């Protein structure tokens, strides 16, 4: 990345101002300072003075900030790193403009940002749009600190380049900047730890240019050899599909990027006590929820076993007082000694707590249900009657039609090939439908599928027509226009509802 932006030790680096917006434990800073020291020896300037004057950065996490300063002190001695501050970069103001801005901004999903922070960032940043990730604001804030001839280089998730929450950032760059380099790293993991980041390296500069260079690498070894750059037209406006036409992932997105949520059913810590088909009548109805598990979804059939979950939580998510429920109190008291031996109780949870809190509304929500290990060819959409158990993963979001279309796509060979390639297949060759793998899947954008194709997919899903599901899905993935069939697609869709 430093090579791409031209921060190399064969140049006189004495006057170049560098910013890292979220420096963590200092990996970038160490490489930057090492190069500055090499340049100082070659061009005979004071490295100490250059470091104190030109090296700047922010780190919000106090532990990482302290650890970074310790590492720098141990490596470089008593240099005063006055440009490194322990603040929220998005709220920090810098008087200087920078020649180079480089780093790996933090990824924090919209739903994980505290509400007050979301409102603050929405008011401050024009690119905070839709369900924006925190890193989008890091782009905007740092780009506005760039000198006229400066270079901006981030390694970051590439989602902003294609999905809705990145639209205003793309528009900003189109109006005032140029994307000089786009290096797609989706096929490799460039980080020390395994992360689900879909990373890319981007180099951005001020001013409008007509061309950019793009490449995709398949192995980290390619960093040691010549990267095969291809020159393409710089996209303008909000549509940057040209970048992904080059790397074979046009119009494919993760499930969560499309506004769906992925979760796992409830773990109780004592299923034999909290889940039973003998609770009806023994426990107050207010505390009972019909619960579905993987055994109820087998051989492509949905057969509820009649079991209920004893839910000790109110609609607000707090534990109920058992004094208000004498039947439940009497029942649970018979198992109190066993329940108190659970790990969660030893960690100061109430003796009748579940491991997981119940999510209000999930039972009544339409949802896709996926057993962890399953030989099913069919993917079930459950229409708001049951709560999932811990051996079921679920997907919520959109309307019923969206969920049925998503379920159809999940049944396709296109997705099955993906899930088999990224999961550990069990005996019998069955893939594992776990959230960590579901989050990696790349599929067409459900809401952008044409009206006719939506109708065909819903009909094929309900008819369990795998051949038609595969045909439609494959053509959507390839970007082919669907042929109109003899059946009127509008009539097909109307007949489904």
Phi, psi and omega in degrees: 000318178293325175297317182299322182271355176091014176271081185237148187288354176277005177247160172282104184266011189297331187253358184277127179266130186238139177232132167243114189288339181211085195273357174053233180267005167101019183299313177295316183301319181298316179293320178298313182292321177301317179292323179295321178295319178297318179296321180298321179292322183285327186245008170057055171235169183281110179294321181300313180296320180294320179297312183295329185269324195248345183262120184228153178186163178233147169211120183284322183288117185296322180296316179293320179301313181296318180295321179297312180299323177297314180298317180295320179296316180295327185274323189242358178082207191273059173268139181273106182272068185291340183275358181259119185238153181259079184214167170285114182304323185291343178250001182269144177247130178248132179286333187271154164260154190241144176283323182224131172234123189216148175158192181231094185293158180289145176255115175226116183294154183309312185290344179265358176275130176304146185304318182294325177293319179302315181295321179297313182291324178299322181286333186266327190243127182289339182271355177289104191220140176056233181255062190294140171280152183303325186296337179300318179292329176297321175299306185301310185298318183284325179300325180286354177261005186276136173293167183303321180255016186282168179232136180243127183222116176241145162257122194200162173305141184270007186299328182295339182284347187225331188263179189295320185291346177265003187300314184289331174292318177299318179296319178300312181296320180300325184279326191236347189224178173226136170278107184280318182225140171228112181247111183278126183242020186298335184272358181227167174244103184275359184262161180293328178250155178288122179226153177261075192247345187045063192280159173211152173256128178238140173242125184235140177227162177288153177097162184258121175235162187268339188234155171221165178249135182229149178201158173234134177247146182259346184210146177297339178297337181292342175294337181271353180238182180288125176280137184275086182282141175240133181270130179227168179289138175292121180292148177238155184078212186257349183264111182244034185299335182304328180296321187267345167300328182285335187243015168074022180228039182296128173061028175246133185224162174284164180297316184288330176298339182267010176093001175276159177242141180246134179211178177236149182294178190284135169257128184262331187086355178195068184302323184295340179264314188273344183233126182194157173266013179245011183277333182299122182096330179273336182239148176304133183304328182300335183260006183252138175228131173297132185238141182245142177228179187299327181293336178283347180241082182221155181053036179061024178239150178248106182229100180292132185278358179086014183272149179240153174258129171279108184260106184273019183245147176278176178297335179278355178094002179266152175297137175285162172274121182294341177298334179277353184227081186299325179294314179296320181297315180297317181295309184291328180299331178292343179245013190302316182299317179293318180295325181289343179278355181289151183301320184296330179285322176296337176268028170073026169270158178298149188296337180254019175290156167267161175299313179254141172286149177284137179269112180303134177092342183294321181301320184271000181273143170291138186203150170277136179244130183228110174299144181308305178239122186210142172264006181296141170268339183266143176249123188272137167254115182263130193260048167082039180240344188224155173260135183281143175275174188290350175263017175236136170260150183226157175230127177239164178126158181067192177259182183299320179297317178301317181294321179292322177293316177299318178299320178298315179298321178295335177280347186288156176296329179303315179283320181300323177295320178297310186296326178289329182283336184250352181248168175270108180288139181268181178306135184094357179078016182281131177285164178257120179272069179262156184301323181297330178272322177302324182289344180270343185298142177244120185224165176298155179287115189302314185287347179264357177293139185299157181305315182293317180293326174300317180297315180297319181293320179295315179298316180295323178297312182292330177273356183056042182267089184295327180297315180291320177302314180296318181297310182294314183299315181298320181290324176295316180298319180285350180081015180283149174281130180291137173289140173287132181268176182295330177284132178295119184297329178292319178295322177300314183294316181299327182288346184274347188240000000 
